[in-house]
Amino acid sequence: MANDSKLRKTSLDDLPAGSNDQVYEKDKRGRAVLPAGLTGRDIYGDVIRIAWPSFLELMLTQLTSMADQIMVGQLPGQLGVTALSAVGLSAQPKFLLMTMIQALNVGATAMVARFRGQGNQEKANAVFRQGIIISLIISAISMILGLVFDAQLIRFIAGSGISDETFQLGREYFRIQMYGFVPLALTFTCTAVLRGIGDTKTPMYYNIIANVTNLIFNYFMIYGKFGFPALGVTGASIATVIGQMVAFFIALYVVVSKKRYVYITFGKGMLKFDRDIMYDVVVIGLPSMIEQLFMRAGNIIFTRTVTGLGDTPYATHLVCMNIQSMSFMIGQAFANASTTLVGQSLGKKRYDMAEIFMRYTRHIGMAVSVVVGLGMFFFGRNIVWLYNQTPEIVNMGGQILMLMAFLQPLQSSQFIIAGGLRGAGDTKYTAMVILITVLIVRASFAVVMVNFLNWGLWGAWIALACDQALRSLLILLRYNSGKWKNIRLRGDSSDVDLADSI
């Protein structure tokens, strides 16, 4: 039996299990009431305990990405603008190849959270094993495809709006990233499963170490310090892979040490497929994969539209997207908490606690998002200046961030609710929302506003704002419907089939 001492308890652990037909008390507004003996402070404490390590981890990861772009953006003259564009360009095909792994990790997180709520450690570990098998197979195939079709992928993303130099630098950066793709994917799976049991501190630790390693080697290899060659964009990519390898080896040590609720044992049955678990992972993960494909397709159209404006507008766009991603990380941290707590609550059949955790997580996320929005509004130009001092980039970037500041509260609420829906296994609806908002609204609005109305970069970001606003509304409507509470796993024999309940 694994050592459970590192598994932090939540308020949910002290409550009795519920049942499918149990009726819970509601207030005058129709919201679930806190069970006797629990206070709002207890719930906020649970949320923060799970969210803050994830928040710190994701923020530092994004800060490292930000530092990558800042460091290559400081290369002299036009080379800095070209390098910024190349690094941002190579990220899109990498994200595209990660789509299936990220989607199946959604299924693994939701299932592990359910079994953690039920106290079924054996099932949780079985999910982990299946997740590792899937991740290893898919990432190996993706790595090969990325190395064989690197030029085609970069050109497909970029279109014809970038220079040959940007294309070649982006291609070189991408190829190096592919050599670290398998360990990156396996680390993502370990992180997803650990979050499912509520352990967000362990991923925080190994990702912090990896990010610090990345930054150190960035300094050495971009500029040629302490005897290292000055490799520019190539050095930045090598440094990123080194950091990813460090995270992988630490994560591997953690999950084979048997000191966590979930762990991996190397033996005869490790590579054995479990039909029921695979079924649940696929049924939950497949809509999420489709969602991610819709997201990537929309982003590709969006990116190709912006690259047509030229290197400087595209560099401005990448800087703003990188800063915007910082705010995504805040929403994602609380979304991770929502996924974990909702999944565990539904596993214990405490549908009242699933709703309560979701509500209180939104309260905290909203408060944080307001602070972030104020920072974007008043200090946007200063933040953009850190990336590149070109006046056109600084001025336009600062204006775009003022627009994005107003969307922060909506964006935060959307992330958190979507995270809770995924924890419940409700992934089909979120896939439909992404189809409507990213692939249809954002992409088509951007094409019209940039190419036909000639609104330039502003048109692209207005399209993005329309996408975010509509997505927030649709996700909120789904949450208010309560249908997400009725989704069951096939792996739990007491529940109805997952596929039949969606």
Secondary structure, DSSP 4 states (H G I P E B T S, - for coil): ----TTS---GGGGSPP--TT----B-TTSPBPPPTT--HHHHHHHHHHHHHHHHHHHHHHHHHHHHHHHHHHTSTTHHHHHHHHHHHHHHHHHHHHHHHHHHHHHHHHHHHHHHHHHT-HHHHHHHHHHHHHHHHHHHHHHHHHHHHSHHHHHHHHHTTSS-HHHHHHHHHHHHHHHHTHHHHHHHHHHHHHHHHTT--HHHHHHHHHHHHHHHHHHHHHHHT-TT----THHHHHHHHHHHHHHHHHHHHHHHHTT-SSS----STTTT---HHHHHHHHHHHHHHHHHHHHHHHHHHHHHHHHHTT-HHHHHHHHHHHHHHHHHHHHHHHHHHHHHHHHHHHHHTT-HHHHHHHHHHHHHHHHHHHHHHHHHHHHHHHHHHHHH---HHHHHHHHHHHHHHHTTHHHHHHHHHHHHHHHHTT--HHHHHHHIIIIIIIIHHHHHIIIIIS--HHHHHHHHHHHHHHHHHHHHHHHHHHTGGGG---TTSTTS--HHHH-
